Amino acid sequence: MAKVPCGDKDCKGLQTQCEAPDYIYKSGEELYNGYCQILDRCHPQIEICGYTYKPSMVFREVDPIAFTCNFIDYAENLFCLGEVSEEIINLASIYLPK
């Protein structure tokens, strides 16, 4: 078990050390790829002019702002569940559209 800072409701918003399992994602790349895999599993492939594309790739290219916002929501949820560290989330930002 790793100690991670978390927002415990009993501490009235103060950061505290809570017990959490070891992180599922060990690198920013793993976190980014996990997000893309979820998008690709949840949505059908997209066909354009006879070519087939992964939903994650189309989403990233068509609306990079929405892609980034959804990634941040995904990462924050994992952080709240103790499945990823804040450091890994920051490292994953290099994979996001500019």
FENTACOR-V74359 format. One record per residue. N is the residue number from 1. PSI is psi in whole degrees, -180 to 180 (NA if undefined). Layout:
# FENTACOR-V74359
N:PSI, N:PSI
This chain:
# FENTACOR-V74359
1:135, 2:148, 3:126, 4:150, 5:142, 6:161, 7:94, 8:124, 9:-31, 10:-19, 11:14, 12:47, 13:-7, 14:147, 15:139, 16:167, 17:124, 18:153, 19:134, 20:151, 21:164, 22:148, 23:143, 24:-44, 25:125, 26:-9, 27:162, 28:-37, 29:-42, 30:-41, 31:-48, 32:-47, 33:-36, 34:-41, 35:-47, 36:-39, 37:-39, 38:-45, 39:-44, 40:-31, 41:-31, 42:-16, 43:146, 44:157, 45:154, 46:128, 47:129, 48:117, 49:41, 50:-5, 51:143, 52:135, 53:152, 54:141, 55:-39, 56:-39, 57:-43, 58:-45, 59:-46, 60:-41, 61:-36, 62:-42, 63:78, 64:-29, 65:-48, 66:-40, 67:-48, 68:-44, 69:-43, 70:-37, 71:-44, 72:-43, 73:-45, 74:-48, 75:-40, 76:-38, 77:-42, 78:-38, 79:-44, 80:-31, 81:-5, 82:23, 83:-7, 84:148, 85:160, 86:-36, 87:-43, 88:-39, 89:-45, 90:-39, 91:-32, 92:-21, 93:-23, 94:-19, 95:-8, 96:155, 97:148, 98:NA
